[in-house]
Amino acid sequence: MSKKPRKNTKQPAPPEAAPSPVQMIPVPAIAEDLWPQGDEADQASLHAAEEVFNHLLLRVKDFQSTLPEDYELGMRLGNFGGDSAVHVRGMGYRNPNIIEFYGLLDGDKQVAVVQHVSQLNFMLLAVPPVAEQEPYRIGFGADI
């Protein structure tokens, strides 16, 4: 006698209910209420260069305060190559996204470096002053 295969009599499980959405609690550093909304977001993006400039201003002030008396602030640009340093004479910004540096290249060529805030890549360094001149210090108004 041959055995007949037994039919599967097990009933399929009822479909599970869709899982309820997970309640996510934002981490304070990225909480939505910390991000500008509406007009505030528009204002923040319109003043992005100013915010970057203010940060750079603090960095330059701090770096310049540590320079030896016989050196001045220089800047070597990471994306232009070469070993030349710009002897920085000033900096500025154009909202929403342009940062500008002004100075001397090789001690005699006036230059203006204009960069988008997303492309900033430079190194601050101490450089000997331009030939036979006193070391230059950038002034940023009455607070220096």
N, C-alpha and C positions, 0 to 999 in steps of 0.2 A: 504494500500500500504506500502510495506516495503522499507526502504531506503537502497540503496546500499552504501557500504563504498566507500568513495572517494579515488581515487588513489593519491599518493603523486606525485605531478608534479614538485616539487622543484628539481632543478638540483643540483648535488653535486658540492661543491666548487672546483675550480681547485687546484691541489696540490700546496702547498706553496713552494717557492724556499728554498733550504737549507740555513739556516742562515749562514752568512759569519763568518769566525772565528773571535773571539773576539781579538782585538789587546790588548795584555797585556804589560803594561809598567812596567819593573822590579823596585822593590823598591831598592834604592841605596845599602842597606846593603846586598842584595842578588842578585845584578846584576851579570849577567853571566861574565862580564869582570873583576869582582873582584875575581873570582874563577880561580885557576891556570889551564891552558890548556896544553895539550900535554906534552912536556918534563918538563914543570914547575910543572905539577901535579905529575909526576913521582918523581921529586926531592923533592917535599913537602912531599909525603908519605914516601920517603926514609929517611927523616930527622925529622919524627914526634917525636921521643923520644927526640931529641935535643931541639925541640921547647918546649915540656913539661918540660924538665930539666931546660931550661932558665927561664920559668915561676916559677917553684919551687924554683930555685935559688934566685929569687927576694923575694919570700914569706919567705924563710928561713932567708935570710939576714935581712929582716924587722923584723921578729919575734925575731931573735937572738939579734937585737939591743935593744929590749925592756925588755930583761931578767934582773932580779936583778943580781948584781955582784956575788952572792953566788949560782947561779943556772946555769944550762946548758941546751942545747936543747935536748929534748926527743921526742920520737915519739911512739904513741900507734897505733897499726895496727888494723883497723876495722874488717878485715876478718880473723884474727887469734885468736880472743877471748882472754880471760884472762886479768889480770890487770897489767901485766909486761910492762914496757916501754923500748924501745931500746934507749940507750944513743948514740945519733948519732955522729959518728966520720967522716963521709964523705958520699958523694953521687956521682953517675955517671949515665951514660946512654950508651946504645948500640942501635944505629939506626938499624932497623927502629922503634922499639916499646918497648924496655926494659928500665926500670928505676931501678937503684940499690941504696940501702942504706946500709951503713956499720956502725957497732957500737958494743956496748956491751949490752948483755941482763943480767939483774940481777947483773950488775957491773963486771962480770968476764967471761962470755961466749961470744966469738966473734961470731957475726952473720953477714950475708949478706942477705938482703931482696931483692929479684929479682921479679919485677912485670911488667906485661904488662901494657902499658899506659892506656888501657881501664879498668883496674882493680884497679887503685889507689884509696885507701880508707884508710886514716889515719888521725890522729890528732896530731898536734904539741903541745907540752906542756913543761912547765918548770919543770925540775926535779933536785933534789939535786945531786951534783956531786958524782961520784964513791968514795967510802970510802977513806977518808984521802987524797984526791987529789984536786988540784985546779980545778974550773969549766973549762970545755973545750969549746973552741970556734972553730967552723968550719971555716977554711980559704978556700977561693975560688980563690986564686991568689993574685996578687998585688993590686986589686981594693978594697980589704977589709981592 
